[in-house]
Amino acid sequence: MPLFTDINQQDKNYLFLKGGSGISPDERFLITRKLEQPGLKTYFGQAGVNFSLATYHLFQAGAGILQEEITGENTGTQFLLNVSYRYRF
């Protein structure tokens, strides 16, 4: 079975890059610290692949890094890995 199955499925088969800085207000565990010390910096980067098998099976895999200032002198780094599966019907 070929990895990329159908010309109509090509919108589901792609590589992606994401990057940014700052903390989203939706990150409730991180936003409290950011509100207390607004000068802290945060950077994020991620790369991955999204692909389909057959018509209904969608997969995604990615890896990334989150670098953040915890205090003015200390930094923290998180390495992120994700794998997901979706069934479309």
C-alpha positions in Angstrom: 0.0 0.0 0.0 1.6 3.4 -1.0 2.1 6.0 1.7 0.4 8.8 -0.2 -2.7 7.2 -1.6 -4.7 9.6 -3.8 -4.2 12.9 -5.5 -7.3 14.1 -3.7 -5.7 13.3 -0.3 -2.6 15.6 -0.9 -4.0 18.3 1.3 -3.7 15.8 4.2 0.0 15.0 3.4 2.4 17.6 4.4 5.4 18.6 6.5 5.0 21.5 8.9 7.1 23.9 11.0 5.8 26.0 13.9 7.6 28.7 15.8 6.7 31.4 18.2 7.4 33.4 21.3 5.5 34.3 24.4 2.9 32.3 26.4 -0.7 31.8 25.4 -3.3 32.8 27.9 -4.7 29.2 27.5 -1.5 27.8 29.2 -3.0 28.2 32.6 0.1 26.7 34.4 2.5 29.1 32.7 0.5 32.3 32.4 0.4 32.9 36.2 4.2 33.2 36.3 4.2 35.4 33.2 1.7 37.7 34.8 3.8 38.0 37.9 7.0 38.6 36.0 6.0 40.1 32.5 9.7 40.5 31.4 10.3 36.7 31.1 10.8 35.3 27.6 9.5 32.1 26.0 10.4 30.5 22.7 8.8 27.5 20.9 9.7 25.5 17.8 8.2 22.3 16.4 8.5 20.3 13.2 6.5 17.3 12.0 4.6 15.4 9.3 0.9 14.9 8.7 -0.1 12.0 6.4 -3.0 9.9 5.4 -3.3 6.1 4.8 -6.3 5.2 2.7 -9.1 7.6 2.9 -10.0 7.7 6.5 -6.8 7.2 8.5 -4.9 10.4 9.4 -1.6 10.4 11.3 0.6 13.1 12.7 4.1 13.0 14.3 6.2 15.8 15.5 8.9 17.0 17.8 9.7 20.3 19.3 11.4 22.4 22.0 10.1 25.0 24.5 12.7 27.3 26.0 11.5 29.6 28.8 12.9 31.9 31.4 11.8 30.8 34.8 13.3 33.8 36.6 15.5 36.5 35.3 18.6 34.2 35.7 17.2 30.7 35.3 15.9 29.0 32.2 14.0 25.8 31.6 13.8 23.6 28.5 11.1 21.1 27.6 11.4 18.7 24.7 8.1 17.8 23.1 7.1 14.7 21.2 3.6 14.0 19.8 2.0 11.3 17.8 -1.7 11.4 16.9 -4.2 9.3 15.0 -7.6 10.4 13.6 -10.2 8.4 11.9 -12.3 10.4 9.5 -15.8 9.3 8.6 
